[in-house]
Amino acid sequence: MERSLVERLIAKPELGPLVLLVLLLAVFTAINPAFMSAQNISNAFTFTVELGLIALAMTLLMTSGEFDLSVGSVFGFSAVLMWTLFNTGLMPMGVAFLAAMAMAMFIGWVNGMLVTKEGIPSFLVTLGMLLVVRGTALYTTQGFPQNTWRAEDQWLAEVLVGDVTIFGLRLYMSMFWFALAAIVTHYVLTQTKVGNWIQASGGNSNAARARGVPVNRVKIILFMFSSAMAAFAGIISSIRTQAANPNSGTGYELEVIAMVVIGGTVLTGGRGTIIGTVLGIFILRFMRNGIVMIGVPGLAYNIFIGGIILAMMVLHNRIERRHMTGT
């Protein structure tokens, strides 16, 4: 019985990322004890959770068998749209925020419709949308960031990025939004009928349709959710940094997918894990922070990321083969 329990533990996709995260923290702390200081942890958390919001939505989308390469451009565009509407006096901040979120959801809806109704691979659809959205942001602003100084004393800014100090850690409200999103998405994926639909859509869409699963509707909603979370993260980031840059989010789509894959979500769809994604988020962000603190050139970050992705893919593949063969 105990051996069976150990085998089940080893088969968990979250085990590899958990071990890797613990090793990373131990190594970086041993080399530079300041790595685990309250100030450094606070700094690492600040941006981690903003990118993590996108990764949570991407986990659900990838579990359904699809990708979204447009999230980085939506991250930058949504903030530009909100601040353009607000700074020009067209809308109060709350309404501008809702307008930006609605536009992001529309972008996701277009992605979903093209994928499900036209049968175009999501890789190609969202790659094209990336160019359209990024180009719109650059054209609208002529490439210049939108100043957000008028956000001072706005209730929405306080709700989204207000900060508190807990046990010496300075935490922004984005941390609590991330925690809430992680809990909700984990519950949806593992405890609800919708979660079963998501996994069935990615595992075998034809069989899922035969069983009455609304595969197209599920995927369209997930594309909309993916864009909405990217917009939400982009707006939070713009308020915190006091600038909405049309180039913000460049390359984020690949880093987010890396977080999800490292966490154990299957690339081909059918099985995903929010807990694993959370671990993957912290692995990549703490690695970026740690290699700088121990003196490794920041430009070497991609070497580490690529190596980890390859290693985790081999590990997940071997675990999957053992699981399928029952050995």
PyMOL commands that set and color helices and strands:
alter all, ss='L'
color gray80, all
select helices_A, chain A and resi 2-11+15-31+33-36+38-63+71-87+93-117+122-141+149-151+155-161+173-191+193-203+205-210+215-241+252-263+274-293+298-325
alter helices_A, ss='H'
color red, helices_A
select strands_A, chain A and resi 146-147+163-166+169-172+243-244
alter strands_A, ss='S'
color yellow, strands_A
deselect
rebuild
show_as cartoon
